[in-house]
Amino acid sequence: MIEFKNVTKHYGNNVGLENATVRIEKGDFVFLVGPSGAGKTTFVRLILNEISTDKGTIVVAGKDITRLSRREIPELRQKIGMVFQDFRLLEKKTVYENVAFAMEVVHAKRKDIRRQVPYVLDLVGILDKQDRYPNELSAGEQQRVGIARAIVNNPRVLIADEPTGNLDPITAMEIMEILDKINLRGTTILMVTHAKDIVDQMNKRVVAIEDGHIVRDEQGQYGFYNEEEYYDYDEGVDKYVF
Ligand SMILES: Nc1ncnc2c1ncn2[C@@H]1O[C@H](COP(=O)(O)OP(=O)(O)OP(=O)(O)O)[C@@H](O)[C@H]1O
């Protein structure tokens, strides 16, 4: 679904990413971790084609995106849903309108909007609040709307950038359960996070970046064959506690 092959991105003298090779299969759930300045945002921005590579290739949903024309970029972005730490909802629109707007901008049919919006609002458990405005919602509820908006156009990949960063631990786990549910429906998920407790509890694949290098790529604990490797994994993630 997403493949980086020897990808290098420098910003002048700063290293964003250095010779990174990683493959994320369709249906994977991957945590992207690493200290501040490691290259996580660079990784995400490259997938979205907001910045271009210096070297190497990136394939998203079967297409080499390092050679896209300007015209093809919206098509790429439609394959990717984004969830943000700060929700980024439109304050003057209701919950329903926020999600519907994501369909309107891609010129979806009104009939499809009327069917799909309630469906995703129900999926994230917020259908009963569809007529409220964002400032009438809790942080967790706002993030549910953020997720509904991100998935309403059925993207192939959902990228969540610190989606639980503004949430208390219980609400954060509720959001993780929703992301897990979306993943089980077949959407590939890449989640950038510093939350070690969540990474530990979710037990998914962890890709760790440090100084632009991919320094670790491990399956969750059930993916390991022996205890020694499991402890390696634990240590690796420990390093990224804030
Ligand atoms: N526009 C830019 N110009 C110059 N250097 C940049 C730019 N964007 C990122 N960098 C540098 O590239 C490196 C990787 O940055 P990046 O934003 O990808 O890190 P990050 O892992 O997302 O960090 P954080 O967790 O703090 O968001 C850092 O050294 C950063 O200073």
The ligand as an SDF file (V2000), in Angstrom:
LIG
                    3D

 31 33  0  0  0  0  0  0  0  0999 V2000
   11.0910   23.0320    6.4170 N   0  0  0  0  0  0  0  0  0  0  0  0
   12.1950   22.6150    7.0270 C   0  0  0  0  0  0  0  0  0  0  0  0
   13.3620   23.2940    6.8710 N   0  0  0  0  0  0  0  0  0  0  0  0
   14.4840   22.8750    7.4690 C   0  0  0  0  0  0  0  0  0  0  0  0
   14.5750   21.7850    8.2490 N   0  0  0  0  0  0  0  0  0  0  0  0
   13.4550   21.0690    8.4490 C   0  0  0  0  0  0  0  0  0  0  0  0
   12.2100   21.4480    7.8480 C   0  0  0  0  0  0  0  0  0  0  0  0
   11.2740   20.5540    8.2210 N   0  0  0  0  0  0  0  0  0  0  0  0
   11.8990   19.6600    9.0190 C   0  0  0  0  0  0  0  0  0  0  0  0
   13.2070   19.9680    9.1530 N   0  0  0  0  0  0  0  0  0  0  0  0
   14.2150   19.2060    9.9050 C   0  0  0  0  0  0  0  0  0  0  0  0
   14.1670   17.8490    9.5160 O   0  0  0  0  0  0  0  0  0  0  0  0
   14.2840   16.9860   10.6420 C   0  0  0  0  0  0  0  0  0  0  0  0
   13.0860   16.0910   10.7370 C   0  0  0  0  0  0  0  0  0  0  0  0
   11.9450   16.8880   11.0400 O   0  0  0  0  0  0  0  0  0  0  0  0
   10.4690   16.3100   11.1930 P   0  0  0  0  0  0  0  0  0  0  0  0
    9.5520   17.4820   11.2980 O   0  0  0  0  0  0  0  0  0  0  0  0
   10.2230   15.3310   10.1280 O   0  0  0  0  0  0  0  0  0  0  0  0
   10.5710   15.5670   12.6180 O   0  0  0  0  0  0  0  0  0  0  0  0
    9.4370   14.9040   13.5260 P   0  0  0  0  0  0  0  0  0  0  0  0
    9.9040   13.5310   13.8480 O   0  0  0  0  0  0  0  0  0  0  0  0
    8.1180   15.0340   12.8770 O   0  0  0  0  0  0  0  0  0  0  0  0
    9.4540   15.7990   14.8480 O   0  0  0  0  0  0  0  0  0  0  0  0
    8.2680   16.1810   15.8800 P   0  0  0  0  0  0  0  0  0  0  0  0
    7.9730   14.9420   16.6870 O   0  0  0  0  0  0  0  0  0  0  0  0
    8.9030   17.2500   16.7280 O   0  0  0  0  0  0  0  0  0  0  0  0
    7.1080   16.6730   15.0830 O   0  0  0  0  0  0  0  0  0  0  0  0
   14.5010   17.8960   11.8500 C   0  0  0  0  0  0  0  0  0  0  0  0
   15.8770   18.0130   12.0710 O   0  0  0  0  0  0  0  0  0  0  0  0
   13.9140   19.2100   11.4030 C   0  0  0  0  0  0  0  0  0  0  0  0
   14.5600   20.2950   12.0570 O   0  0  0  0  0  0  0  0  0  0  0  0
  1  2  1  0
  2  3  1  0
  2  7  2  0
  3  4  2  0
  4  5  1  0
  5  6  2  0
  6  7  1  0
  6 10  1  0
  7  8  1  0
  8  9  2  0
  9 10  1  0
 10 11  1  0
 11 12  1  0
 11 30  1  0
 12 13  1  0
 13 14  1  0
 13 28  1  0
 14 15  1  0
 15 16  1  0
 16 17  2  0
 16 18  1  0
 16 19  1  0
 19 20  1  0
 20 21  2  0
 20 22  1  0
 20 23  1  0
 23 24  1  0
 24 25  2  0
 24 26  1  0
 24 27  1  0
 28 29  1  0
 28 30  1  0
 30 31  1  0
M  END
$$$$
